Amino acid sequence: MRIRAAALGEQVLGGANLGAVSKPDAWTVLLLAHGTADSLDDIPEFLRNVTGGRGVPPQVVEEVKHRYSLIGHSPMNEITARQGELLARELRVPVYVGMRNWRPLIPDVVRQMTSDGVARAVAICLAPQNSRTSVGLYRKAVEGEAGPPFALEFVESWHDHPLLVQAFVEKLRAGWVRACAQAGAKLPIVFTAHSVPERTIVEGDPYESQTRETAALVAEAAGLKGEDWSFAFQSQGMSGGAWLGPTVEDTIVKLATQGHKGIFVQPIGFLCDHVEVLYDIDIGFREFAKKHEIRLWRAESLNESPLLIAALAEIVRGRLAYRAADSHR
C-alpha cells in the first residue's frame, strides 16, 4: 500500500493537491508509524526491515506467518492512512504518512516531501511513549545521515496528553461496563504496552516510566482505585536476552490464583488494531487465560477515535504556536 499526500488532498480537501505546498513558509505534518506486511508473502521482507537487515531464523518467519494467517490481515496500514486523512481534514494542512518497516518507507516519504517543496514539518510518532527502539529509530529514518532536508519539529513523546488519556478512557468505560455486565462481576483491568529489551531501560530509556504513567493517568481519569487495575508488558521478543515484565501471562496466573474468573485488557501503548492486538491479545492471551479458567475481554482500539485525532491536532497546533512565539522573541 502506498499512501500519498495527493490522494489525501483529493479525498479530504475537495481536489486540493496536498502534495504541492504553495507557501514556502507553510507547515506540513509527518505521521510516523511502524507499518506492517500487506500479505503473508511480504513477511520475510517486513521482518528484515524490522531487524535492520539482520537475518531472521526460519522458525520465527514461519511463526509470524502463522499468526498473521490466523487474523486474516493486519489493518494497521489502512488505519494509519485513515488517521492521516482525518488529521488533514481537521488541520487543513498537508499530512504525509511514513512507515519505518513497510511501504511507504520514511526515507521515501521524506524525499517526496522535499520534491513537493516542503520547507517545514511537524513529525509525530504514532507511538505515544518514547523509546529508542521505536521513536528513536523513526527519527533516524527521518533525519538520515545528513540531517532533515527541511525544518523539523519532532515530537519526542505525548504519552500524557489529556486528549489521548480521554480517548483511552472513553474506550475503557464502554468496554469495561459491558464486560462486567456479561461476567456478572467487577473485572480487574490490565493495562498493557509492548515490551522492550531490559537493557534499553538500564541505559536510560524513558519508555517504562512513560507507559506506566499513561496507564496511571487513564486509571485516575476513569475513577479507578488502585486495586482495580494492574499493568503488564506484552509481546516480548522471540530473540535472546531479557525483556521487560511483568508479562501478561504471569499477570493472568496471578489473578487466577486470587480467584478472578475474568479480566479486562486495555493496551495503552498501541493506537490501532494490528497483530499485537488481534493475535497476541485476542487469540494468544485469550487462549492462555482460558487454560486458567479465566475469560478475557479487551477494550476497542482507538483507531479512528475523534479524541485521538483531536489530540494529534492539538499537538501540532501547540508546536506551531510555540514556534511562532519563539520567532518573535
C-alpha positions as CSV (number, residue, x, y, z in Angstrom):
1,M,0.0,0.0,0.0
2,R,1.3,3.4,-1.0
3,I,0.0,6.4,0.9
4,R,0.4,9.7,-0.9
5,A,-0.5,13.2,0.1
6,A,-2.1,13.9,-3.2
7,A,-4.6,11.1,-2.5
8,L,-5.4,12.7,0.8
9,G,-6.0,16.0,-0.9
10,E,-8.5,14.6,-3.4
11,Q,-10.4,12.9,-0.6
12,V,-10.2,15.5,2.1
13,L,-9.9,18.9,0.6
14,G,-12.1,18.7,-2.3
15,G,-9.5,18.2,-5.0
16,A,-6.7,20.4,-3.5
17,N,-3.4,18.7,-4.1
18,L,-1.7,18.2,-0.7
19,G,1.5,17.2,-2.5
20,A,2.0,20.8,-3.6
21,V,3.0,23.2,-0.8
22,S,2.0,26.7,-2.0
23,K,3.7,28.8,0.6
24,P,7.4,28.4,1.3
25,D,6.9,29.0,5.0
26,A,3.9,26.8,5.3
27,W,4.0,23.9,7.8
28,T,3.1,20.3,7.0
29,V,2.7,17.2,9.2
30,L,4.5,13.9,9.0
31,L,2.9,11.0,10.8
32,L,5.4,8.1,11.5
33,A,4.3,4.6,12.1
34,H,5.6,1.0,12.4
35,G,3.9,-0.3,9.3
36,T,3.1,-3.9,8.6
37,A,3.3,-6.5,5.9
38,D,0.4,-6.4,3.3
39,S,0.4,-10.1,2.8
40,L,1.9,-13.4,4.0
41,D,4.4,-13.3,1.1
42,D,5.7,-10.0,2.4
43,I,6.5,-11.3,5.9
44,P,10.2,-12.1,5.2
45,E,11.0,-8.7,3.8
46,F,9.0,-7.0,6.5
47,L,10.9,-8.8,9.2
48,R,14.2,-7.9,7.6
49,N,13.1,-4.2,7.8
50,V,12.2,-4.7,11.5
51,T,15.6,-6.1,12.3
52,G,17.5,-3.6,10.2
53,G,18.6,-6.2,7.7
54,R,19.8,-8.8,10.1
55,G,18.8,-12.4,9.3
56,V,15.7,-13.8,10.9
57,P,15.6,-17.5,11.8
58,P,13.2,-19.5,9.5
59,Q,11.2,-20.7,12.5
60,V,10.5,-17.1,13.5
61,V,9.4,-16.3,10.0
62,E,7.0,-19.2,10.0
63,E,5.6,-18.4,13.4
64,V,4.9,-14.8,12.3
65,K,3.3,-16.0,9.1
66,H,1.1,-18.4,11.2
67,R,0.0,-15.5,13.5
68,Y,-0.9,-13.3,10.5
69,S,-2.8,-16.1,8.9
70,L,-5.0,-16.5,12.0
71,I,-6.1,-12.9,12.0
72,G,-6.5,-12.8,8.2
73,H,-5.0,-9.4,7.7
74,S,-3.4,-6.7,9.8
75,P,-5.3,-3.5,9.1
76,M,-2.5,-1.2,10.5
77,N,-1.5,0.4,7.2
78,E,-5.1,1.2,6.3
79,I,-6.0,2.6,9.7
80,T,-2.8,4.7,9.8
81,A,-3.7,6.1,6.4
82,R,-7.2,6.9,7.6
83,Q,-5.8,8.6,10.7
84,G,-3.7,10.8,8.4
85,E,-6.8,11.7,6.3
86,L,-8.8,12.6,9.4
87,L,-5.9,14.8,10.7
88,A,-5.6,16.5,7.4
89,R,-9.3,17.3,7.4
90,E,-9.0,18.6,11.0
91,L,-6.0,20.8,10.4
92,R,-6.5,21.6,6.7
93,V,-2.7,21.3,6.1
94,P,-0.8,18.6,4.2
95,V,-0.3,15.4,6.1
96,Y,2.2,12.8,5.0
97,V,2.4,9.3,6.4
98,G,5.7,7.3,6.5
99,M,6.4,3.8,7.8
100,R,9.6,2.5,9.3
101,N,9.1,-1.1,8.3
102,W,6.9,-1.1,5.3
103,R,5.9,1.0,2.3
104,P,5.8,3.9,2.0
105,L,9.1,3.9,3.9
106,I,10.0,7.0,5.8
107,P,13.1,8.0,3.7
108,D,11.0,7.7,0.5
109,V,8.3,9.9,2.0
110,V,10.9,12.5,3.1
111,R,12.2,12.6,-0.4
112,Q,8.7,13.1,-1.7
113,M,8.1,15.9,0.7
114,T,11.3,17.6,-0.5
115,S,10.2,17.2,-4.1
116,D,6.8,18.7,-3.1
117,G,8.6,21.8,-1.8
118,V,8.1,21.2,1.9
119,A,10.2,23.5,4.0
120,R,8.8,22.9,7.5
121,A,7.2,19.9,9.1
122,V,6.0,18.7,12.5
123,A,6.7,15.0,12.9
124,I,4.6,12.8,15.3
125,C,5.2,9.2,16.0
126,L,2.0,7.1,16.4
127,A,3.7,5.6,19.4
128,P,2.9,8.0,22.3
129,Q,5.7,6.7,24.6
130,N,9.3,7.4,23.7
131,S,11.7,4.6,23.3
132,R,14.9,4.4,21.3
133,T,13.6,1.1,19.9
134,S,10.7,2.9,18.2
135,V,10.7,6.7,18.3
136,G,14.4,6.9,18.2
137,L,14.6,4.7,15.1
138,Y,11.8,6.8,13.4
139,R,13.7,9.9,14.0
140,K,16.9,8.5,12.5
141,A,14.9,7.4,9.4
142,V,13.6,11.0,9.0
143,E,16.9,12.8,9.5
144,G,19.2,10.4,7.7
145,E,22.9,10.8,7.9
146,A,22.9,14.4,6.6
147,G,20.0,15.6,8.8
148,P,16.5,16.5,7.7
149,P,16.2,18.4,4.4
150,F,13.6,20.8,5.9
151,A,13.0,22.5,9.2
152,L,11.8,19.7,11.5
153,E,9.8,20.0,14.7
154,F,10.0,16.4,16.1
155,V,7.6,15.4,18.9
156,E,9.5,13.1,21.2
157,S,6.6,11.8,23.2
158,W,3.0,12.6,24.0
159,H,2.1,9.8,26.4
160,D,0.5,12.2,28.9
161,H,-1.6,14.3,26.6
162,P,-5.0,14.9,28.2
163,L,-7.0,14.1,25.0
164,L,-5.0,10.9,24.5
165,V,-5.9,9.9,28.0
166,Q,-9.6,10.8,27.4
167,A,-9.6,8.7,24.2
168,F,-8.4,5.6,26.2
169,V,-10.9,6.3,29.0
170,E,-13.7,6.5,26.5
171,K,-12.9,3.0,25.1
172,L,-12.2,1.7,28.6
173,R,-15.6,2.8,30.1
174,A,-17.6,1.5,27.2
175,G,-16.0,-1.9,27.1
176,W,-15.5,-2.5,30.8
177,V,-19.0,-1.8,31.7
178,R,-20.3,-4.1,29.1
179,A,-17.8,-6.8,30.0
180,C,-18.6,-6.6,33.7
181,A,-22.3,-7.0,32.9
182,Q,-21.6,-10.1,30.9
183,A,-19.4,-11.5,33.6
184,G,-21.7,-10.6,36.4
185,A,-18.8,-9.3,38.4
186,K,-16.4,-6.4,38.6
187,L,-13.5,-7.4,36.3
188,P,-9.9,-6.4,37.2
189,I,-8.3,-4.3,34.5
190,V,-4.9,-5.0,33.0
191,F,-3.3,-2.2,31.0
192,T,-0.6,-3.3,28.6
193,A,2.2,-1.9,26.4
194,H,4.7,-3.6,24.1
195,S,7.8,-4.9,26.0
196,V,11.3,-3.8,25.1
197,P,14.7,-5.3,26.0
198,E,15.6,-4.7,29.6
199,R,19.0,-3.3,28.6
200,T,17.3,-0.3,26.9
201,I,15.8,0.7,30.3
202,V,19.0,0.2,32.1
203,E,20.7,2.5,29.7
204,G,18.3,5.3,30.5
205,D,15.4,4.8,28.1
206,P,12.2,6.6,29.4
207,Y,9.8,4.1,27.9
208,E,8.9,2.1,31.0
209,S,8.2,5.1,33.1
210,Q,6.1,6.7,30.4
211,T,4.0,3.6,29.7
212,R,3.3,3.2,33.4
213,E,2.4,6.9,33.6
214,T,-0.1,6.6,30.7
215,A,-1.8,3.7,32.5
216,A,-1.9,5.6,35.8
217,L,-3.4,8.7,34.1
218,V,-6.1,6.6,32.4
219,A,-6.9,4.8,35.6
220,E,-7.2,8.1,37.5
221,A,-9.3,9.8,34.8
222,A,-11.6,6.7,34.8
223,G,-12.0,6.9,38.6
224,L,-10.4,3.6,39.2
225,K,-9.0,2.5,42.6
226,G,-5.5,1.1,43.0
227,E,-6.9,-2.4,43.5
228,D,-9.0,-2.2,40.3
229,W,-6.1,-2.4,37.9
230,S,-2.6,-3.6,37.2
231,F,0.0,-3.1,34.4
232,A,1.9,-5.6,32.3
233,F,4.2,-5.7,29.3
234,Q,3.1,-7.8,26.3
235,S,4.6,-9.3,23.1
236,Q,8.1,-9.9,24.4
237,G,10.5,-10.6,21.6
238,M,11.5,-14.1,20.3
239,S,15.2,-13.2,20.4
240,G,17.5,-13.8,23.2
241,G,18.1,-11.6,26.2
242,A,15.8,-10.4,29.0
243,W,12.7,-8.4,28.1
244,L,10.7,-6.1,30.3
245,G,8.0,-7.5,32.5
246,P,5.8,-8.5,34.3
247,T,4.3,-10.4,31.4
248,V,0.6,-10.6,30.7
249,E,0.8,-14.4,31.1
250,D,2.2,-14.0,34.7
251,T,-0.4,-11.4,35.5
252,I,-3.2,-13.7,34.3
253,V,-1.8,-16.5,36.5
254,K,-1.6,-14.2,39.5
255,L,-5.2,-13.0,39.0
256,A,-6.4,-16.6,38.6
257,T,-4.8,-17.6,42.0
258,Q,-6.7,-14.6,43.5
259,G,-9.9,-16.2,42.4
260,H,-10.8,-14.0,39.5
261,K,-12.8,-15.6,36.7
262,G,-12.4,-12.8,34.2
263,I,-10.1,-9.9,33.2
264,F,-10.4,-6.8,31.0
265,V,-7.3,-5.9,29.0
266,Q,-6.6,-2.4,27.5
267,P,-3.4,-1.9,25.5
268,I,-2.3,1.8,26.1
269,G,0.8,1.6,24.0
270,F,-1.0,1.0,20.7
271,L,-3.2,3.3,18.8
272,C,-4.8,0.9,16.3
273,D,-5.6,-2.7,15.6
274,H,-2.7,-4.8,14.4
275,V,-1.1,-8.2,15.1
276,E,-0.1,-7.5,18.7
277,V,-3.7,-6.7,19.4
278,L,-5.6,-9.1,17.1
279,Y,-3.4,-12.1,17.7
280,D,-1.4,-11.5,20.9
281,I,-4.4,-10.4,22.9
282,D,-7.5,-11.7,21.1
283,I,-6.1,-15.1,20.4
284,G,-2.9,-15.8,22.4
285,F,-3.8,-14.3,25.7
286,R,-7.4,-15.3,25.4
287,E,-6.4,-19.0,24.9
288,F,-3.9,-18.8,27.8
289,A,-6.5,-17.3,30.1
290,K,-9.0,-20.0,29.2
291,K,-6.5,-22.6,30.3
292,H,-6.5,-20.9,33.7
293,E,-10.3,-20.8,33.7
294,I,-10.4,-17.1,33.1
295,R,-12.4,-15.3,30.5
296,L,-10.7,-12.3,28.8
297,W,-12.3,-9.2,27.3
298,R,-10.5,-6.3,25.6
299,A,-11.1,-2.6,25.1
300,E,-11.6,-1.5,21.5
301,S,-8.5,0.1,19.9
302,L,-8.5,3.9,19.3
303,N,-8.3,3.5,15.5
304,E,-10.3,6.5,14.2
305,S,-11.3,7.9,17.6
306,P,-12.2,11.6,17.3
307,L,-10.4,12.2,20.6
308,L,-7.2,10.7,19.2
309,I,-7.4,12.9,16.1
310,A,-8.1,15.9,18.3
311,A,-5.0,15.0,20.4
312,L,-2.8,14.9,17.3
313,A,-4.2,18.2,16.0
314,E,-3.7,19.9,19.4
315,I,-0.1,18.7,19.5
316,V,0.5,20.2,16.0
317,R,-1.2,23.5,16.9
318,G,0.8,23.7,20.1
319,R,4.1,23.1,18.4
320,L,3.3,25.8,15.8
321,A,2.2,28.3,18.4
322,Y,5.4,27.7,20.3
323,R,7.5,28.2,17.1
324,A,5.6,31.4,16.3
325,A,6.1,32.8,19.8
326,D,9.8,31.8,19.7
327,S,10.3,33.6,16.4
328,H,9.0,36.9,17.9
329,R,11.4,36.8,21.0
